[in-house]
Amino acid sequence: MSVVVKVEEKLFQNRYKVDSGRPHISIIDEDKCRNHCEAQACTVCCPAACWTAEANGQVTVISDGCLECGTCRIICDEHSNVAWEYPRGGYGILFKFG
Amino acid sequence: MAEKFDVIVVGAGPSGNAAALKLAESGLSVLQIERGESPGSKNVQGAILYSDALEKLIPDFRDDAPLERHVIEQRMWVLDDDSFVGTHYRSDSFNKEPYNRYTMIRAQFDKWFSERVQKAGALLICETTVSHLLLDGQRVIGVMTDRQGGEIYADAVILADGVNSLLAKKAGFHPELKPKNVALAVKEIHFMPQELIEQRFGVKGDEGVVIEMVGKITKGMMGTGFLYTNRESITIGVGCMLSDFKNQKITPYELLEQMKAHPSIKPMLEGGEMKEYTAHLIPEGGFNAIPNLYGDGWMIVGDAGMFVNAVHREGSNLAMTTGMHAADTLIELKSEGKEFSAANLKRYKARLDESFVMKDMKKYKNMPDVFHTNPQFFNDYPDLISQAARTMLTVDGVDKKTKEKQIRKSFSQRRSLFGLMGDAFKLWRAFE
């Protein structure tokens, strides 16, 4: 059974206050993702599709749609290569229902 | 000189609210810090509210708490690709007040709870993230916030900062969470007319139904799906261990979408409008993954302390109960004129050990390992059970004795007789 999912359409229903220019998640050492991590599990398991495996092997993160769950940080247990903070007070996802 | 409080509570979820309420009611000066724009705006839950824990804190909560439906029917479904086998337990005894459990919407509930906390005298500041704890040696003396002049001091800090528990981690009180100790849950809320929900689930008024699901929907991962009826909406979601998502390279929203497309689930969502998509981690590592819970000037409560009973789907009640015990410990020490040192805060742990919280956590301490090392419980058995039901319920001229043989054979082929006996034993030991 295969179902086409556009996660953007899901995230579109959510309410965010984006802290422009101040991403709360970043990669510590890009070389580690490119050359030392085959799984790149963050690019598969992030529930908001913030992480992308680029064609050149690099991993990129755009945290605007982040649901602040912590998956990417914990799943990177072999490399501990994710710098992860909560957004500044009042910013980020604002759940209407939770 | 920066301001100083008796206690700072970080977080305004169920554990933080419970702690702050108790402390404020006892006359301690309490500052509660919440990073969301209002309490609840960062919080996610299924959500089922068990009355007992809240009743102990707010006996009259039913008067004005934003509750959705009281649960009168619980369904357990085992699904394969195109069918389910299930048990439904519905009892009119669940219709007698005071009701035992409710569905609720967390953003609304947390806001209401927090209003009660503020009425009791706690000071709440929202839109403020605590970046780290202020330490004097090993002793916690306050918090650093992202506000200007962000240092705030207190005699004790209660860490109710949720599953990620960043503050204790940064202070070196416990290590990073492991993927095998957390479940990742994704869910959606679908709004539809109240009458449609009542018709569809055979309920009236505030009566509600919950469905817990295991089987093919989790693709062999250790986890469950769930569907809860709210007043004018349905919550549908699925949660599995993060280690399984990682190992099997599964994308959570695709898993959810496939589950929603299951022929037994899809009709229940028809006519609904999806209004929010959420994801959250659930600390399911159990007793053996509980971190150190206290030290000089600090205590951990709720999700941050791994307080979830995954077997019984309990969490917010453990959160409230641990918050309450943390507060009671401080209130007691204060009245005795004793300081909030690690040696004295040991009483918090002793209180938890005496309560249902630790007793239940302990009872199921082997459960996570049993399921992690025996994927057949989420894989083979659901399949075999629905095959068995299909075999017995298909009228096709084959006699029933032959059908029974077929079923027995399908089980022993898939798992072997020793495998079956071993599985029964493992489950019995884990539940014992």
HADDOCK unambig.tbl for C-alpha pairs under 7 A between the chains (distance, minus, plus):
assign (segid A and resid 3 and name CA) (segid B and resid 257 and name CA) 6.84 0.50 0.50
assign (segid A and resid 3 and name CA) (segid B and resid 258 and name CA) 6.17 0.50 0.50
assign (segid A and resid 5 and name CA) (segid B and resid 254 and name CA) 6.21 0.50 0.50
assign (segid A and resid 5 and name CA) (segid B and resid 257 and name CA) 6.95 0.50 0.50
assign (segid A and resid 10 and name CA) (segid B and resid 277 and name CA) 5.83 0.50 0.50
assign (segid A and resid 11 and name CA) (segid B and resid 277 and name CA) 6.44 0.50 0.50
assign (segid A and resid 13 and name CA) (segid B and resid 275 and name CA) 5.54 0.50 0.50
assign (segid A and resid 13 and name CA) (segid B and resid 276 and name CA) 5.29 0.50 0.50
assign (segid A and resid 14 and name CA) (segid B and resid 276 and name CA) 5.43 0.50 0.50
assign (segid A and resid 14 and name CA) (segid B and resid 277 and name CA) 6.65 0.50 0.50
assign (segid A and resid 41 and name CA) (segid B and resid 246 and name CA) 6.00 0.50 0.50
assign (segid A and resid 41 and name CA) (segid B and resid 249 and name CA) 6.90 0.50 0.50
assign (segid A and resid 44 and name CA) (segid B and resid 249 and name CA) 6.26 0.50 0.50
assign (segid A and resid 44 and name CA) (segid B and resid 250 and name CA) 6.53 0.50 0.50
assign (segid A and resid 44 and name CA) (segid B and resid 251 and name CA) 5.39 0.50 0.50
assign (segid A and resid 45 and name CA) (segid B and resid 245 and name CA) 6.58 0.50 0.50
assign (segid A and resid 45 and name CA) (segid B and resid 246 and name CA) 6.79 0.50 0.50
assign (segid A and resid 45 and name CA) (segid B and resid 249 and name CA) 7.00 0.50 0.50
assign (segid A and resid 45 and name CA) (segid B and resid 250 and name CA) 6.27 0.50 0.50
assign (segid A and resid 45 and name CA) (segid B and resid 251 and name CA) 4.85 0.50 0.50
assign (segid A and resid 45 and name CA) (segid B and resid 252 and name CA) 6.23 0.50 0.50
assign (segid A and resid 47 and name CA) (segid B and resid 251 and name CA) 6.97 0.50 0.50
assign (segid A and resid 47 and name CA) (segid B and resid 252 and name CA) 5.56 0.50 0.50
assign (segid A and resid 47 and name CA) (segid B and resid 253 and name CA) 6.04 0.50 0.50
assign (segid A and resid 47 and name CA) (segid B and resid 279 and name CA) 6.52 0.50 0.50
assign (segid A and resid 67 and name CA) (segid B and resid 278 and name CA) 6.73 0.50 0.50
assign (segid A and resid 67 and name CA) (segid B and resid 279 and name CA) 6.17 0.50 0.50
assign (segid A and resid 69 and name CA) (segid B and resid 279 and name CA) 6.20 0.50 0.50
assign (segid A and resid 69 and name CA) (segid B and resid 280 and name CA) 4.78 0.50 0.50
assign (segid A and resid 69 and name CA) (segid B and resid 281 and name CA) 5.79 0.50 0.50
assign (segid A and resid 70 and name CA) (segid B and resid 164 and name CA) 6.58 0.50 0.50
assign (segid A and resid 74 and name CA) (segid B and resid 177 and name CA) 6.26 0.50 0.50
assign (segid A and resid 74 and name CA) (segid B and resid 178 and name CA) 6.28 0.50 0.50
assign (segid A and resid 74 and name CA) (segid B and resid 179 and name CA) 5.95 0.50 0.50
assign (segid A and resid 75 and name CA) (segid B and resid 179 and name CA) 5.83 0.50 0.50
assign (segid A and resid 75 and name CA) (segid B and resid 246 and name CA) 6.96 0.50 0.50
assign (segid A and resid 88 and name CA) (segid B and resid 129 and name CA) 5.88 0.50 0.50
assign (segid A and resid 88 and name CA) (segid B and resid 146 and name CA) 6.75 0.50 0.50
assign (segid A and resid 89 and name CA) (segid B and resid 35 and name CA) 4.66 0.50 0.50
assign (segid A and resid 89 and name CA) (segid B and resid 36 and name CA) 6.40 0.50 0.50
assign (segid A and resid 89 and name CA) (segid B and resid 127 and name CA) 3.94 0.50 0.50
assign (segid A and resid 89 and name CA) (segid B and resid 128 and name CA) 3.97 0.50 0.50
assign (segid A and resid 89 and name CA) (segid B and resid 129 and name CA) 4.63 0.50 0.50
assign (segid A and resid 90 and name CA) (segid B and resid 35 and name CA) 5.94 0.50 0.50
assign (segid A and resid 90 and name CA) (segid B and resid 36 and name CA) 5.06 0.50 0.50
assign (segid A and resid 90 and name CA) (segid B and resid 37 and name CA) 4.80 0.50 0.50
assign (segid A and resid 90 and name CA) (segid B and resid 127 and name CA) 3.93 0.50 0.50
assign (segid A and resid 90 and name CA) (segid B and resid 128 and name CA) 6.66 0.50 0.50
assign (segid A and resid 93 and name CA) (segid B and resid 42 and name CA) 6.88 0.50 0.50
assign (segid A and resid 94 and name CA) (segid B and resid 41 and name CA) 4.97 0.50 0.50
assign (segid A and resid 94 and name CA) (segid B and resid 42 and name CA) 6.10 0.50 0.50
assign (segid A and resid 95 and name CA) (segid B and resid 41 and name CA) 4.63 0.50 0.50
assign (segid A and resid 95 and name CA) (segid B and resid 42 and name CA) 5.98 0.50 0.50
assign (segid A and resid 95 and name CA) (segid B and resid 107 and name CA) 6.78 0.50 0.50
assign (segid A and resid 96 and name CA) (segid B and resid 41 and name CA) 6.58 0.50 0.50
assign (segid A and resid 96 and name CA) (segid B and resid 107 and name CA) 6.22 0.50 0.50
assign (segid A and resid 97 and name CA) (segid B and resid 105 and name CA) 5.69 0.50 0.50
assign (segid A and resid 97 and name CA) (segid B and resid 106 and name CA) 6.17 0.50 0.50
assign (segid A and resid 97 and name CA) (segid B and resid 107 and name CA) 4.87 0.50 0.50
assign (segid A and resid 97 and name CA) (segid B and resid 108 and name CA) 6.84 0.50 0.50
assign (segid A and resid 98 and name CA) (segid B and resid 41 and name CA) 7.00 0.50 0.50
assign (segid A and resid 98 and name CA) (segid B and resid 43 and name CA) 5.65 0.50 0.50
assign (segid A and resid 98 and name CA) (segid B and resid 44 and name CA) 4.27 0.50 0.50
assign (segid A and resid 98 and name CA) (segid B and resid 45 and name CA) 6.35 0.50 0.50
assign (segid A and resid 98 and name CA) (segid B and resid 105 and name CA) 6.57 0.50 0.50
assign (segid A and resid 98 and name CA) (segid B and resid 106 and name CA) 5.38 0.50 0.50
assign (segid A and resid 98 and name CA) (segid B and resid 107 and name CA) 5.29 0.50 0.50
assign (segid A and resid 98 and name CA) (segid B and resid 278 and name CA) 6.81 0.50 0.50
